[in-house]
Amino acid sequence: MEQIYRSASMVHICIQDTTHRYTECIAWLDGRGCFLKETATQAVELFRRRYFTRVWIIQEIILAKQVTLHVNADSVLLSYTALERMYPRSLEPDEQFELPSVLRYIKNPYKNSMASIFRCLELSLVASSADLRDRVYGIVSLLKPDIRELIPVDYKMDQTEIFGNVIMACIAEQCNLRILKFVSTPAQSNNAAEACCLGMEEFKNFLRLSGSSSSQSSCCMKRKTAMLFDVNRGRNGLWMHQVEVVSISAAAQPTHLRSSLVRKVSTKLPVHQILPHLQIRANLIDISHGSSNQSIKSFAARIQHDHTNMFTQYPWLQEVFREGEDPNIIRDNYDQEDCSIILVGSDLQRSELQQFSDDATCCHKPDSATMFQSYHSVGFSSVKHAAGDHIFAVDSITELFILRPVCFNVFRVVGTCYLWAAMELDYWNPGSRKGRWMDRPYDLGTEQTRIIEIY
């Protein structure tokens, strides 16, 4: 069908309904007559017809070189110019209407014929079809060949597997894992391994916001985090700006640590979840002690009210923001009994502490955001998480992720967070004196960069 519509010189849409009159509306679209009250009434009736909600007309209209609309005995060429005549119109409240979404994609001479999967899904997921799978397969012919390859048309697949392929196509088109920012494990779940962390509603929200410029936050904290990643520090820590999706037809080969590939792993998913198991490359940063009851909002208020006594209120901050001798020397001569003396008597890293305070208050943080301690630093997050949750830097995303271990190198996505110093922690960069560096109570592993599986 794709080749038929793509090759046709003209596609004709025919609507036959002799019980209604649409002559004045068609004449106005054709550039004839005046826009009268009767014209508006006819336009409302015409463009609210069920025909314009069907999923399969999307490819018919978008692939067509030209489209002619026939209504009863009247007809009009649905050009970009003709449809522009419907905007803007000052109508009575009961006469307000919008052109069907699919008609907004009538090609003009400056539009690319290859459609984005996000635009296509925006149309198809709200369209009507007897089979939900048609809302995917109905737009596959519109996609670029490399994206289309990731969504094979196979009606033997169930909805979960199909939308898993769609998610892989979205990742491939964006070249990033931004969809993970819409994933979260429910805080009330007793079994994190079996909880749904991204279903259809979350996926639709991702699609809706992906094309919105307002969704691209200009948070200064995120910019600073991105700059830290650009330094490419750490043992293997070559954080990468983009990822590449491994196609279904590609032979299964071990993922190299120096390449940022994303693979779909065929594994049973929790009920209602459509995010597949993903094999990705990530950098381990730290391990959290779990959420606290201290909100960022109250923390920021106390800093502004009394900056000098904040270490009395938050004594554990002294362990993170301190200065001293070469950390490697201190480690070798570290005495547990002298720890409190060193901490109390040392000079605090005032500039670093101020930076953390600025990051904590720079943007619109959710009121639910709370502080947390980790083995080597301090941070904040709007998601509740447990002690032992790992903090990873994931390729292509400038925010850090809280991941909950399920088994060896398999994690659930809990949410995003901010961690002070991130990849500059002395644990990974001996001599930086960033974070807690006097001992290593937990071995984070000999390799910072690793291939993990998340879902």
C-alpha positions as CSV (number, residue, x, y, z in Angstrom):
1,M,0.0,0.0,0.0
2,E,2.9,2.3,0.7
3,Q,4.1,2.2,-2.9
4,I,0.6,2.8,-4.2
5,Y,0.1,6.0,-2.3
6,R,3.7,7.1,-2.8
7,S,3.5,6.6,-6.5
8,A,0.0,7.9,-7.2
9,S,-0.2,11.4,-8.8
10,M,-3.4,12.0,-6.8
11,V,-5.2,10.4,-3.9
12,H,-9.0,10.9,-3.7
13,I,-11.0,11.0,-0.5
14,C,-14.7,10.4,-1.0
15,I,-17.4,11.2,1.6
16,Q,-20.9,10.6,0.6
17,D,-23.6,11.9,3.0
18,T,-26.7,13.4,1.3
19,T,-28.3,14.1,4.6
20,H,-25.9,17.0,5.2
21,R,-24.9,20.0,3.0
22,Y,-21.2,20.9,2.8
23,T,-21.2,23.1,-0.4
24,E,-20.4,26.4,1.3
25,C,-17.5,24.9,3.3
26,I,-16.0,23.2,0.2
27,A,-16.3,26.5,-1.7
28,W,-14.5,28.4,1.0
29,L,-11.7,25.9,1.1
30,D,-11.5,26.3,-2.7
31,G,-11.1,30.0,-2.4
32,R,-14.6,30.9,-3.4
33,G,-17.4,32.7,-1.5
34,C,-17.4,34.2,2.0
35,F,-16.9,32.6,5.4
36,L,-20.4,32.7,6.8
37,K,-22.0,31.2,9.9
38,E,-23.3,28.4,7.6
39,T,-19.7,27.8,6.4
40,A,-18.6,27.4,10.0
41,T,-21.4,25.0,10.9
42,Q,-20.6,22.8,7.8
43,A,-16.9,22.8,8.7
44,V,-17.6,21.6,12.2
45,E,-19.8,18.8,10.9
46,L,-17.4,17.8,8.2
47,F,-14.1,17.7,10.1
48,R,-15.6,15.9,13.1
49,R,-16.6,12.9,11.0
50,R,-15.2,9.6,12.1
51,Y,-13.4,9.2,8.8
52,F,-10.7,11.7,9.8
53,T,-9.9,9.7,13.0
54,R,-9.1,6.4,11.3
55,V,-5.5,5.3,11.7
56,W,-5.0,4.1,8.1
57,I,-5.8,7.4,6.5
58,I,-2.6,8.8,8.0
59,Q,-0.4,7.1,5.4
60,E,-2.9,7.8,2.7
61,I,-2.7,11.6,3.3
62,I,1.0,12.0,4.2
63,L,2.4,9.9,1.4
64,A,0.2,11.4,-1.3
65,K,1.6,13.9,-3.7
66,Q,-1.8,15.6,-3.8
67,V,-5.1,15.0,-2.1
68,T,-8.6,15.8,-3.4
69,L,-11.5,15.8,-1.1
70,H,-14.9,14.8,-2.6
71,V,-18.0,15.5,-0.5
72,N,-21.2,14.6,-2.3
73,A,-21.1,16.5,-5.6
74,D,-18.5,19.0,-4.4
75,S,-14.7,18.7,-4.4
76,V,-11.6,20.6,-3.5
77,L,-7.8,20.1,-3.7
78,L,-6.6,19.9,-0.1
79,S,-3.5,22.0,-0.5
80,Y,-1.6,23.6,2.3
81,T,-2.9,26.9,1.1
82,A,-6.5,25.8,1.2
83,L,-6.3,24.5,4.7
84,E,-4.7,27.7,5.9
85,R,-7.9,29.4,5.0
86,M,-9.5,27.8,8.1
87,Y,-7.0,29.7,10.4
88,P,-7.6,31.9,12.2
89,R,-11.4,32.1,12.4
90,S,-13.4,33.9,15.1
91,L,-16.3,31.6,15.8
92,E,-19.0,31.3,18.3
93,P,-18.3,28.9,21.2
94,D,-20.6,26.2,19.8
95,E,-18.9,26.5,16.4
96,Q,-15.3,26.2,17.6
97,F,-13.4,23.3,15.9
98,E,-9.9,22.2,14.9
99,L,-8.8,20.7,11.7
100,P,-8.1,16.9,12.1
101,S,-4.5,16.5,13.2
102,V,-3.7,14.4,10.1
103,L,-4.7,17.3,7.8
104,R,-2.1,19.5,9.4
105,Y,0.5,17.3,7.9
106,I,-0.6,18.0,4.3
107,K,2.7,18.5,2.6
108,N,3.8,22.0,1.5
109,P,6.8,22.4,-0.8
110,Y,9.2,22.9,2.1
111,K,8.3,19.8,4.2
112,N,10.4,16.6,4.3
113,S,8.4,13.6,3.1
114,M,10.1,11.4,5.7
115,A,8.3,11.7,9.0
116,S,9.6,11.6,12.5
117,I,8.4,8.6,14.5
118,F,7.3,11.1,17.2
119,R,5.1,13.0,14.9
120,C,3.7,9.8,13.4
121,L,2.9,8.3,16.8
122,E,1.4,11.6,17.9
123,L,-1.2,11.1,15.1
124,S,-1.7,7.3,15.3
125,L,-2.0,6.8,19.1
126,V,-5.1,9.0,19.2
127,A,-6.5,7.6,16.0
128,S,-9.3,4.9,16.0
129,S,-8.6,1.3,15.1
130,A,-10.1,-2.1,16.0
131,D,-6.6,-3.5,16.7
132,L,-4.2,-1.4,18.8
133,R,-1.3,-2.9,16.8
134,D,-2.5,-1.0,13.7
135,R,-1.7,2.3,15.5
136,V,1.9,1.2,15.1
137,Y,1.8,-0.7,11.8
138,G,-0.3,2.0,10.2
139,I,2.6,4.5,10.3
140,V,5.6,2.2,9.8
141,S,5.6,3.1,6.0
142,L,6.2,6.7,6.9
143,L,9.4,6.2,8.8
144,K,13.0,6.4,7.6
145,P,14.4,3.0,6.5
146,D,16.8,2.6,9.5
147,I,14.0,3.4,12.0
148,R,11.5,1.2,10.1
149,E,13.8,-1.7,10.4
150,L,13.4,-1.7,14.2
151,I,9.6,-2.2,13.9
152,P,9.0,-5.4,11.9
153,V,5.3,-5.9,11.0
154,D,4.3,-9.2,12.6
155,Y,0.8,-9.7,14.0
156,K,2.0,-12.7,16.0
157,M,3.7,-10.2,18.4
158,D,1.7,-9.0,21.4
159,Q,1.3,-5.4,22.3
160,T,4.1,-5.4,24.8
161,E,6.7,-6.7,22.3
162,I,5.5,-4.3,19.6
163,F,5.8,-1.2,21.8
164,G,9.2,-2.4,23.0
165,N,10.3,-2.2,19.4
166,V,8.7,1.2,19.1
167,I,10.7,2.4,22.1
168,M,13.9,1.1,20.5
169,A,13.0,3.1,17.4
170,C,12.5,6.3,19.5
171,I,15.9,5.8,21.1
172,A,17.5,5.3,17.7
173,E,15.9,8.4,16.2
174,Q,16.9,10.6,19.2
175,C,20.3,8.9,19.6
176,N,19.8,9.1,23.4
177,L,18.2,7.4,26.3
178,R,16.0,10.3,27.3
179,I,13.0,8.0,27.8
180,L,14.6,6.7,31.0
181,K,13.8,10.1,32.6
182,F,10.1,9.1,32.4
183,V,10.8,5.8,34.2
184,S,10.3,5.3,37.9
185,T,9.8,2.4,40.2
186,P,6.7,3.0,42.4
187,A,7.8,3.9,46.0
188,Q,5.0,1.8,47.5
189,S,6.0,-1.3,45.6
190,N,7.0,-4.2,47.9
191,N,8.7,-6.0,45.0
192,A,10.7,-3.7,42.8
193,A,11.6,-6.5,40.4
194,E,8.0,-7.0,39.5
195,A,6.7,-3.4,39.5
196,C,5.7,-1.6,36.3
197,C,7.9,1.4,35.8
198,L,6.8,2.6,32.4
199,G,3.5,1.8,30.9
200,M,1.4,3.3,28.1
201,E,0.5,6.5,29.9
202,E,4.2,7.3,30.8
203,F,5.1,6.5,27.2
204,K,2.5,8.9,25.8
205,N,3.8,11.6,28.2
206,F,7.3,11.0,26.8
207,L,6.1,11.4,23.3
208,R,4.2,14.5,24.1
209,L,7.2,16.2,25.8
210,S,9.8,15.0,23.4
211,G,8.8,17.6,20.8
212,S,8.4,20.4,23.3
213,S,11.2,22.9,23.6
214,S,10.1,23.7,27.1
215,S,10.9,20.1,28.1
216,Q,14.6,20.8,27.5
217,S,15.5,22.2,30.9
218,S,18.1,25.0,31.1
219,C,18.9,24.1,34.7
220,C,22.4,25.4,35.5
221,M,22.9,22.3,37.7
222,K,22.4,20.1,34.6
223,R,24.8,22.2,32.6
224,K,27.5,21.9,35.2
225,T,26.9,18.2,35.4
226,A,27.3,17.9,31.6
227,M,30.5,19.8,31.8
228,L,31.8,17.4,34.4
229,F,31.0,14.5,32.1
230,D,32.8,16.3,29.1
231,V,36.0,16.1,31.1
232,N,35.9,12.3,30.5
233,R,37.5,11.5,33.8
234,G,37.5,8.2,35.8
235,R,39.2,4.9,35.2
236,N,37.2,4.1,32.0
237,G,34.8,7.0,32.3
238,L,34.4,8.0,28.7
239,W,30.8,9.3,29.0
240,M,29.3,9.7,25.5
241,H,26.8,12.2,24.2
242,Q,25.0,9.7,22.0
243,V,24.0,6.1,21.9
244,E,23.4,3.7,19.0
245,V,20.7,1.1,18.8
246,V,21.7,-2.4,17.7
247,S,19.3,-3.5,14.9
248,I,17.3,-6.6,15.2
249,S,19.1,-8.2,12.3
250,A,22.6,-7.5,13.7
251,A,24.5,-10.5,15.0
252,A,24.7,-10.7,18.8
253,Q,28.2,-9.7,19.8
254,P,29.5,-8.7,23.2
255,T,29.2,-4.9,23.7
256,H,32.6,-3.2,24.0
257,L,33.1,-0.8,26.8
258,R,34.4,1.8,24.4
259,S,31.2,1.9,22.3
260,S,27.9,3.0,23.5
261,L,25.4,0.5,22.1
262,V,21.9,-0.2,23.3
263,R,20.5,-3.6,22.9
264,K,17.0,-4.9,23.5
265,V,17.0,-8.1,25.7
266,S,14.1,-10.5,25.2
267,T,13.0,-11.2,28.8
268,K,9.6,-11.4,30.5
269,L,8.4,-8.0,31.7
270,P,6.3,-6.9,34.7
271,V,2.6,-6.7,34.0
272,H,1.6,-3.5,32.0
273,Q,5.2,-2.5,31.4
274,I,6.3,-1.8,27.8
275,L,9.8,-0.6,28.4
276,P,12.0,-3.6,27.4
277,H,15.1,-4.9,29.2
278,L,17.9,-2.7,27.8
279,Q,21.6,-3.5,27.8
280,I,23.4,-0.3,28.0
281,R,26.8,1.2,28.9
282,A,27.0,3.2,32.2
283,N,29.4,4.6,34.7
284,L,29.1,3.7,38.3
285,I,29.4,6.8,40.5
286,D,28.4,6.0,44.0
287,I,26.0,4.1,46.3
288,S,23.3,5.9,48.3
289,H,22.5,5.5,51.9
290,G,18.8,6.1,51.1
291,S,16.4,9.0,51.1
292,S,16.3,11.3,54.2
293,N,13.5,13.3,55.6
294,Q,15.4,16.6,55.0
295,S,13.7,18.5,52.2
296,I,15.7,20.7,49.8
297,K,13.2,23.4,50.4
298,S,13.9,23.6,54.2
299,F,17.6,23.1,53.6
300,A,17.7,26.1,51.3
301,A,15.7,28.3,53.7
302,R,18.1,27.5,56.6
303,I,21.2,28.3,54.4
304,Q,19.8,31.7,53.6
305,H,18.8,32.4,57.3
306,D,22.0,31.2,59.0
307,H,24.9,30.1,56.7
308,T,27.5,30.0,59.5
309,N,25.8,27.4,61.7
310,M,24.6,25.0,59.0
311,F,27.3,22.5,60.0
312,T,25.9,22.3,63.4
313,Q,22.5,21.5,61.9
314,Y,24.0,19.2,59.3
315,P,27.2,17.7,60.8
316,W,27.5,15.1,58.2
317,L,28.2,17.8,55.6
318,Q,31.6,18.3,57.2
319,E,32.7,14.9,56.0
320,V,32.1,15.9,52.4
321,F,33.1,19.5,52.3
322,R,36.5,19.6,54.0
323,E,40.1,20.3,53.1
324,G,43.3,18.5,54.3
325,E,46.5,17.0,53.3
326,D,47.0,14.7,50.3
327,P,44.2,12.2,50.6
328,N,46.4,9.3,49.7
329,I,48.7,10.1,52.6
330,I,45.8,10.4,55.0
331,R,44.4,7.1,53.8
332,D,47.7,5.3,54.7
333,N,47.8,6.9,58.1
334,Y,44.1,6.9,58.8
335,D,43.2,6.2,62.4
336,Q,39.5,5.7,63.2
337,E,39.8,7.3,66.6
338,D,41.3,10.5,65.1
339,C,38.6,10.9,62.5
340,S,36.4,13.4,64.5
341,I,39.4,15.5,65.4
342,I,40.4,15.8,61.7
343,L,36.9,16.6,60.6
344,V,36.2,19.3,63.2
345,G,39.6,20.9,63.0
346,S,39.9,21.1,59.2
347,D,39.0,24.0,56.9
348,L,35.8,23.5,55.0
349,Q,35.7,23.9,51.3
350,R,33.6,27.0,51.4
351,S,33.5,27.5,47.6
352,E,32.5,23.9,47.0
353,L,29.8,24.1,49.7
354,Q,28.5,27.3,48.1
355,Q,28.3,25.5,44.8
356,F,26.3,22.7,46.3
357,S,23.9,25.2,47.9
358,D,23.5,27.1,44.6
359,D,22.8,23.8,42.7
360,A,20.2,22.8,45.3
361,T,18.3,26.1,44.9
362,C,19.0,27.1,41.3
363,C,15.9,25.8,39.6
364,H,12.4,24.7,40.2
365,K,13.0,21.7,42.4
366,P,9.9,19.7,43.3
367,D,8.7,20.3,46.9
368,S,9.2,16.6,47.4
369,A,12.9,16.7,46.7
370,T,15.0,15.4,49.7
371,M,18.6,15.2,50.5
372,F,20.5,11.9,50.7
373,Q,24.0,10.8,51.7
374,S,26.1,8.4,49.7
375,Y,29.3,6.6,50.5
376,H,31.4,9.4,49.0
377,S,29.2,12.4,48.6
378,V,25.8,14.1,49.1
379,G,22.9,14.8,46.8
380,F,19.2,15.3,46.4
381,S,16.3,13.6,44.5
382,S,12.6,13.9,44.1
383,V,12.2,10.1,44.2
384,K,12.2,8.1,47.4
385,H,14.9,5.4,47.3
386,A,16.5,2.8,49.5
387,A,19.9,2.3,51.0
388,G,22.1,0.3,48.6
389,D,20.6,1.9,45.4
390,H,23.4,2.6,42.9
391,I,24.0,5.9,41.3
392,F,25.1,5.7,37.6
393,A,25.9,8.1,34.8
394,V,24.2,6.8,31.7
395,D,25.5,7.7,28.3
396,S,23.6,10.4,26.5
397,I,21.9,11.7,29.6
398,T,23.4,14.6,31.7
399,E,21.4,13.7,34.8
400,L,22.4,10.9,37.1
401,F,20.2,7.8,37.6
402,I,19.3,5.9,40.8
403,L,19.2,2.2,39.9
404,R,18.2,-0.6,42.2
405,P,20.1,-3.9,42.0
406,V,18.0,-6.9,41.1
407,C,20.8,-9.4,40.5
408,F,24.3,-9.2,39.1
409,N,24.5,-6.2,36.7
410,V,20.7,-6.1,36.4
411,F,18.9,-3.0,37.7
412,R,15.5,-1.3,38.0
413,V,15.3,2.4,37.2
414,V,14.2,4.3,40.3
415,G,14.6,7.9,39.1
416,T,17.1,10.7,38.6
417,C,19.1,12.6,41.1
418,Y,21.9,15.2,41.6
419,L,25.1,14.1,43.3
420,W,27.7,16.7,44.3
421,A,31.1,16.3,42.5
422,A,29.7,13.4,40.4
423,M,32.7,12.1,38.4
424,E,35.2,14.3,40.3
425,L,34.9,12.2,43.4
426,D,38.3,11.4,44.9
427,Y,37.3,7.7,44.9
428,W,37.6,7.8,41.1
429,N,40.2,10.6,40.8
430,P,42.7,10.2,43.7
431,G,44.0,13.6,44.7
432,S,40.9,15.6,43.9
433,R,39.9,15.5,47.5
434,K,36.2,15.7,46.5
435,G,33.7,14.0,48.7
436,R,34.5,11.5,51.5
437,W,38.0,10.2,50.8
438,M,39.5,9.1,54.1
439,D,38.4,5.5,53.7
440,R,36.6,3.2,51.3
441,P,33.9,1.4,53.3
442,Y,32.5,-0.2,50.2
443,D,34.4,-1.4,47.1
444,L,32.5,0.0,44.1
445,G,34.5,-2.3,41.8
446,T,37.6,-2.2,39.8
447,E,35.8,-1.0,36.7
448,Q,33.8,2.2,36.8
449,T,32.4,1.8,33.3
450,R,30.4,-1.4,32.8
451,I,27.7,-3.0,30.7
452,I,24.5,-3.3,32.6
453,E,20.9,-4.4,32.0
454,I,18.1,-2.1,33.1
455,Y,14.3,-2.3,32.9
